[in-house]
Amino acid sequence: MARDETIIWRSPKGDVIACVERNKVLQENLAEIRQVCQDALEDAVLMGCDEQQFRAVLAELIASLENPYPPQQ
């Protein structure tokens, strides 16, 4: 997960998110998401699904996520 640890999180305005706790939560969330996705990919492949199709479905799922919070101005 070394790549995720190098992410510099930014606000919509481009400001760096410097809060250690916020960065920790974001990193933990990514680690959990990665593990769930890895497990699901392995299950899909073991059950005979096409890996590329499964990856495409995951990408569609990510693209379909909705932000429940109005933009801050």
C-alpha positions as CSV (number, residue, x, y, z in Angstrom):
1,M,0.0,0.0,0.0
2,A,3.0,2.3,-0.3
3,R,1.5,4.2,-3.2
4,D,-1.5,5.3,-1.0
5,E,0.8,6.6,1.7
6,T,2.3,9.1,-0.7
7,I,-1.1,10.7,-1.5
8,I,-1.2,14.4,-0.6
9,W,-4.9,15.0,0.0
10,R,-6.3,18.3,-1.1
11,S,-9.5,20.3,-0.5
12,P,-11.6,21.3,-3.5
13,K,-9.8,24.6,-3.4
14,G,-6.4,22.9,-3.6
15,D,-5.3,23.4,0.0
16,V,-3.3,20.5,1.5
17,I,-5.2,18.5,4.1
18,A,-2.5,18.6,6.8
19,C,-4.4,17.3,9.8
20,V,-2.7,14.1,10.9
21,E,-6.0,12.5,12.1
22,R,-7.8,13.3,8.8
23,N,-5.0,11.8,6.8
24,K,-5.0,8.7,9.1
25,V,-8.7,8.2,8.5
26,L,-8.4,8.6,4.8
27,Q,-5.5,6.1,4.7
28,E,-7.4,3.6,6.8
29,N,-10.5,3.9,4.6
30,L,-8.4,3.3,1.5
31,A,-6.8,0.2,3.1
32,E,-10.2,-1.2,4.0
33,I,-11.6,-0.5,0.5
34,R,-8.6,-2.1,-1.1
35,Q,-8.9,-5.2,1.0
36,V,-12.7,-5.6,0.3
37,C,-12.1,-5.1,-3.4
38,Q,-9.2,-7.6,-3.4
39,D,-11.3,-10.2,-1.7
40,A,-14.2,-9.6,-4.1
41,L,-11.9,-9.9,-7.1
42,E,-10.5,-13.1,-5.8
43,D,-14.0,-14.5,-5.2
44,A,-15.1,-13.5,-8.7
45,V,-12.2,-15.1,-10.4
46,L,-12.5,-18.3,-8.4
47,M,-16.2,-18.5,-9.4
48,G,-15.2,-18.2,-13.1
49,C,-15.9,-14.5,-13.8
50,D,-13.9,-12.6,-16.3
51,E,-11.3,-10.5,-14.3
52,Q,-11.5,-7.5,-16.7
53,Q,-15.3,-7.5,-16.6
54,F,-15.2,-7.5,-12.8
55,R,-12.7,-4.6,-12.8
56,A,-15.0,-2.7,-15.1
57,V,-17.9,-3.2,-12.8
58,L,-15.8,-1.9,-9.9
59,A,-14.9,1.2,-11.9
60,E,-18.6,1.8,-12.7
61,L,-19.4,1.4,-9.0
62,I,-16.8,4.0,-8.0
63,A,-18.0,6.3,-10.8
64,S,-21.6,6.0,-9.6
65,L,-20.9,7.1,-6.0
66,E,-22.8,10.3,-5.0
67,N,-21.6,13.1,-2.8
68,P,-24.4,13.7,-0.3
69,Y,-23.0,17.1,0.8
70,P,-23.6,20.3,-1.1
71,P,-20.4,22.0,-2.5
72,Q,-18.9,24.4,0.1
73,Q,-18.4,28.0,-1.0
